[in-house]
Structure formats: C-alpha cells, structure tokens
Amino acid sequence: MCTTSLKSRSDDVDRALAVCAALVGDDDDMVEKGLSWALRVQSTQDPLAVAAFLDDHGEALAARVRREEENKLRTGLKNPRGGQL
C-alpha cells in the first residue's frame, strides 16, 4: 500500500476509502497497519464516511483495525487509556 498519495491527498476521502476497500481481507501485518493508519487519517477529514466504511466492511477487517478505528471515531485516540473509554 502506498500511503504517500493518501497522505498528500487526504481531502480525497472517496479515493482513499476505495484503496482501503481493495485491501480489506489482506492479513499481512504491514498492510493491516497501513490500512489502520489510512482510515485514521481519513476519519479526521470525514468521520461519517469512515464510520460507513466500518459498517460496510467491519466483519472482514482485522480486529485490530476495527478496534483502532472505532476508538478513533469515539474518542479521537487510536488507543485510549484509563477512563477515556
């Protein structure tokens, strides 16, 4: 996954989410990390689009990716600590 383009064009949420959708189900550790990162970046641009992406692809996403994205949407943090949940 090339995240440079996603980072430099983070305003193009639809394009970024299309790339993410193509990677759903790939269980390579680095792909999962990149997918999680890309979704977190997009959640700052369009949280509703990322929430819809999670609804559409949630079951096929790695548990780590789902957890990190749900945390980011709910708390603004990838891994909330303590009483922030």
N, CA and C atoms as a LAMMPS dump frame, in Angstrom:
ITEM: TIMESTEP
0
ITEM: NUMBER OF ATOMS
255
ITEM: BOX BOUNDS ff ff ff
-5.0000000000000000e+02 5.0000000000000000e+02
-5.0000000000000000e+02 5.0000000000000000e+02
-5.0000000000000000e+02 5.0000000000000000e+02
ITEM: ATOMS id mol type element x y z
1 1 1 N 0.85 -1.18 0
2 1 2 C 0 0 0
3 1 3 C 0.886 1.23 0
4 2 1 N 0.655 2.102 -0.888
5 2 2 C 1.403 3.35 -0.949
6 2 3 C 0.59 4.414 -0.23
7 3 1 N 1.05 4.817 0.937
8 3 2 C 0.288 5.788 1.723
9 3 3 C 0.701 7.219 1.439
10 4 1 N 1.773 7.426 0.69
11 4 2 C 2.207 8.787 0.39
12 4 3 C 1.11 9.554 -0.321
13 5 1 N 0.505 8.932 -1.316
14 5 2 C -0.552 9.601 -2.058
15 5 3 C -1.753 9.882 -1.165
16 6 1 N -2.101 8.953 -0.285
17 6 2 C -3.227 9.167 0.615
18 6 3 C -2.941 10.308 1.574
19 7 1 N -1.698 10.403 2.019
20 7 2 C -1.352 11.47 2.949
21 7 3 C -1.405 12.826 2.262
22 8 1 N -0.89 12.904 1.056
23 8 2 C -0.839 14.202 0.393
24 8 3 C -2.202 14.625 -0.162
25 9 1 N -3.13 13.678 -0.328
26 9 2 C -4.458 13.986 -0.86
27 9 3 C -5.527 13.549 0.129
28 10 1 N -5.304 13.837 1.397
29 10 2 C -6.242 13.359 2.418
30 10 3 C -7.621 13.977 2.272
31 11 1 N -7.752 15.031 1.463
32 11 2 C -9.071 15.61 1.237
33 11 3 C -9.901 14.772 0.27
34 12 1 N -9.288 13.835 -0.417
35 12 2 C -9.992 12.987 -1.362
36 12 3 C -10.4 11.688 -0.661
37 13 1 N -11.374 11.783 0.21
38 13 2 C -11.778 10.674 1.075
39 13 3 C -12.304 9.495 0.268
40 14 1 N -13.118 9.751 -0.738
41 14 2 C -13.679 8.649 -1.527
42 14 3 C -12.582 7.824 -2.185
43 15 1 N -11.606 8.493 -2.746
44 15 2 C -10.493 7.795 -3.396
45 15 3 C -9.714 6.975 -2.389
46 16 1 N -9.428 7.564 -1.242
47 16 2 C -8.67 6.865 -0.203
48 16 3 C -9.433 5.645 0.305
49 17 1 N -10.736 5.794 0.52
50 17 2 C -11.523 4.67 1.008
51 17 3 C -11.656 3.562 -0.038
52 18 1 N -11.614 3.923 -1.315
53 18 2 C -11.632 2.903 -2.373
54 18 3 C -10.355 2.066 -2.32
55 19 1 N -9.222 2.717 -2.071
56 19 2 C -7.956 1.986 -1.923
57 19 3 C -8.042 1.095 -0.69
58 20 1 N -8.57 1.619 0.403
59 20 2 C -8.71 0.833 1.634
60 20 3 C -9.604 -0.383 1.403
61 21 1 N -10.69 -0.194 0.665
62 21 2 C -11.615 -1.301 0.407
63 21 3 C -10.929 -2.422 -0.365
64 22 1 N -10.014 -2.057 -1.25
65 22 2 C -9.294 -3.073 -2.021
66 22 3 C -8.368 -3.905 -1.14
67 23 1 N -8.015 -3.376 0.021
68 23 2 C -7.084 -4.063 0.915
69 23 3 C -7.763 -4.822 2.047
70 24 1 N -9.065 -4.664 2.17
71 24 2 C -9.792 -5.376 3.217
72 24 3 C -9.607 -6.875 2.997
73 25 1 N -9.283 -7.576 4.066
74 25 2 C -9.097 -9.019 3.985
75 25 3 C -7.652 -9.439 3.81
76 26 1 N -6.759 -8.502 3.469
77 26 2 C -5.334 -8.826 3.368
78 26 3 C -4.798 -8.909 4.789
79 27 1 N -4.289 -10.069 5.179
80 27 2 C -3.879 -10.258 6.568
81 27 3 C -2.391 -10.021 6.812
82 28 1 N -1.7 -9.447 5.835
83 28 2 C -0.305 -9.078 6.059
84 28 3 C -0.249 -7.985 7.125
85 29 1 N 0.635 -8.148 8.096
86 29 2 C 0.717 -7.219 9.223
87 29 3 C 0.931 -5.774 8.769
88 30 1 N 1.832 -5.573 7.815
89 30 2 C 2.11 -4.206 7.367
90 30 3 C 0.931 -3.618 6.6
91 31 1 N 0.192 -4.426 5.884
92 31 2 C -0.998 -3.944 5.18
93 31 3 C -2.055 -3.535 6.198
94 32 1 N -2.239 -4.357 7.235
95 32 2 C -3.208 -4.007 8.283
96 32 3 C -2.824 -2.699 8.961
97 33 1 N -1.545 -2.525 9.261
98 33 2 C -1.085 -1.275 9.89
99 33 3 C -1.322 -0.085 8.972
100 34 1 N -1 -0.253 7.692
101 34 2 C -1.214 0.832 6.732
102 34 3 C -2.684 1.155 6.558
103 35 1 N -3.507 0.133 6.523
104 35 2 C -4.95 0.322 6.393
105 35 3 C -5.492 1.077 7.606
106 36 1 N -5.058 0.675 8.78
107 36 2 C -5.5 1.345 10.003
108 36 3 C -5.071 2.809 9.996
109 37 1 N -3.832 3.05 9.594
110 37 2 C -3.322 4.429 9.544
111 37 3 C -4.14 5.252 8.557
112 38 1 N -4.358 4.718 7.366
113 38 2 C -5.086 5.46 6.34
114 38 3 C -6.508 5.787 6.805
115 39 1 N -7.16 4.834 7.448
116 39 2 C -8.514 5.093 7.944
117 39 3 C -8.513 6.147 9.049
118 40 1 N -7.503 6.111 9.924
119 40 2 C -7.437 7.138 10.971
120 40 3 C -7.25 8.518 10.374
121 41 1 N -6.418 8.633 9.352
122 41 2 C -6.222 9.926 8.689
123 41 3 C -7.538 10.392 8.074
124 42 1 N -8.229 9.477 7.403
125 42 2 C -9.486 9.857 6.763
126 42 3 C -10.556 10.21 7.781
127 43 1 N -10.492 9.62 8.965
128 43 2 C -11.502 9.923 9.985
129 43 3 C -11.408 11.359 10.466
130 44 1 N -10.25 11.991 10.302
131 44 2 C -10.142 13.413 10.66
132 44 3 C -10.764 14.288 9.578
133 45 1 N -10.85 13.774 8.344
134 45 2 C -11.428 14.52 7.236
135 45 3 C -12.938 14.321 7.135
136 46 1 N -13.358 13.062 7.272
137 46 2 C -14.776 12.743 7.103
138 46 3 C -15.144 11.549 7.989
139 47 1 N -15.384 11.789 9.273
140 47 2 C -15.674 10.685 10.185
141 47 3 C -16.919 9.878 9.798
142 48 1 N -17.909 10.51 9.196
143 48 2 C -19.109 9.781 8.794
144 48 3 C -18.807 8.784 7.671
145 49 1 N -17.942 9.156 6.751
146 49 2 C -17.567 8.246 5.66
147 49 3 C -16.79 7.058 6.206
148 50 1 N -15.924 7.299 7.18
149 50 2 C -15.158 6.198 7.78
150 50 3 C -16.094 5.298 8.59
151 51 1 N -17.021 5.879 9.303
152 51 2 C -17.994 5.068 10.048
153 51 3 C -18.804 4.197 9.091
154 52 1 N -19.2 4.749 7.952
155 52 2 C -19.927 3.961 6.953
156 52 3 C -19.037 2.856 6.389
157 53 1 N -17.768 3.154 6.19
158 53 2 C -16.807 2.142 5.711
159 53 3 C -16.729 0.991 6.708
160 54 1 N -16.655 1.319 7.996
161 54 2 C -16.599 0.282 9.028
162 54 3 C -17.883 -0.547 9.036
163 55 1 N -19.023 0.097 8.834
164 55 2 C -20.292 -0.637 8.76
165 55 3 C -20.3 -1.596 7.572
166 56 1 N -19.778 -1.126 6.445
167 56 2 C -19.782 -1.937 5.223
168 56 3 C -18.774 -3.078 5.257
169 57 1 N -17.611 -2.848 5.879
170 57 2 C -16.508 -3.809 5.798
171 57 3 C -16.087 -4.361 7.154
172 58 1 N -16.794 -4.004 8.204
173 58 2 C -16.377 -4.342 9.563
174 58 3 C -16.047 -5.793 9.811
175 59 1 N -16.884 -6.69 9.323
176 59 2 C -16.663 -8.118 9.579
177 59 3 C -15.411 -8.642 8.889
178 60 1 N -15.044 -8.057 7.763
179 60 2 C -13.879 -8.524 7.005
180 60 3 C -12.572 -7.871 7.467
181 61 1 N -12.677 -6.784 8.237
182 61 2 C -11.475 -6.097 8.72
183 61 3 C -10.829 -6.868 9.866
184 62 1 N -9.531 -6.75 9.971
185 62 2 C -8.823 -7.333 11.106
186 62 3 C -9.343 -6.689 12.387
187 63 1 N -9.407 -7.47 13.454
188 63 2 C -9.925 -6.971 14.736
189 63 3 C -9.164 -5.73 15.185
190 64 1 N -7.854 -5.716 14.989
191 64 2 C -7.036 -4.564 15.385
192 64 3 C -7.474 -3.315 14.633
193 65 1 N -7.718 -3.437 13.349
194 65 2 C -8.122 -2.288 12.537
195 65 3 C -9.475 -1.775 13.01
196 66 1 N -10.437 -2.673 13.183
197 66 2 C -11.768 -2.267 13.678
198 66 3 C -11.658 -1.55 15.013
199 67 1 N -10.904 -2.148 15.949
200 67 2 C -10.772 -1.573 17.287
201 67 3 C -10.158 -0.176 17.234
202 68 1 N -9.063 -0.031 16.496
203 68 2 C -8.383 1.27 16.429
204 68 3 C -9.273 2.33 15.789
205 69 1 N -10.003 1.951 14.746
206 69 2 C -10.863 2.93 14.072
207 69 3 C -12.068 3.299 14.927
208 70 1 N -12.655 2.316 15.586
209 70 2 C -13.779 2.621 16.474
210 70 3 C -13.332 3.509 17.625
211 71 1 N -12.147 3.237 18.173
212 71 2 C -11.597 4.098 19.223
213 71 3 C -11.391 5.515 18.714
214 72 1 N -10.798 5.645 17.522
215 72 2 C -10.519 6.965 16.959
216 72 3 C -11.811 7.748 16.742
217 73 1 N -12.823 7.084 16.209
218 73 2 C -14.092 7.775 15.968
219 73 3 C -14.785 8.149 17.275
220 74 1 N -14.692 7.287 18.283
221 74 2 C -15.383 7.519 19.546
222 74 3 C -14.642 8.513 20.442
223 75 1 N -13.296 8.395 20.503
224 75 2 C -12.535 9.178 21.478
225 75 3 C -11.558 10.162 20.86
226 76 1 N -11.272 9.992 19.567
227 76 2 C -10.257 10.823 18.93
228 76 3 C -8.859 10.255 19.085
229 77 1 N -8.742 9.11 19.759
230 77 2 C -7.443 8.482 20.012
231 77 3 C -7.41 7.074 19.438
232 78 1 N -6.226 6.659 18.988
233 78 2 C -6.056 5.304 18.475
234 78 3 C -6.213 4.286 19.597
235 79 1 N -5.556 4.522 20.703
236 79 2 C -5.582 3.614 21.85
237 79 3 C -5.848 4.414 23.116
238 80 1 N -7.108 4.657 23.447
239 80 2 C -7.406 5.424 24.668
240 80 3 C -6.97 4.633 25.897
241 81 1 N -6.52 5.342 26.886
242 81 2 C -6.051 4.721 28.147
243 81 3 C -6.974 5.125 29.296
244 82 1 N -7.006 4.276 30.279
245 82 2 C -7.716 4.598 31.51
246 82 3 C -9.202 4.811 31.315
247 83 1 N -9.73 5.868 31.89
248 83 2 C -11.168 6.117 31.893
249 83 3 C -11.669 6.836 30.66
250 84 1 N -10.876 6.909 29.602
251 84 2 C -11.312 7.641 28.411
252 84 3 C -12.244 6.838 27.533
253 85 1 N -12.467 5.577 27.82
254 85 2 C -13.38 4.768 27.008
255 85 3 C -14.773 5.176 27.344
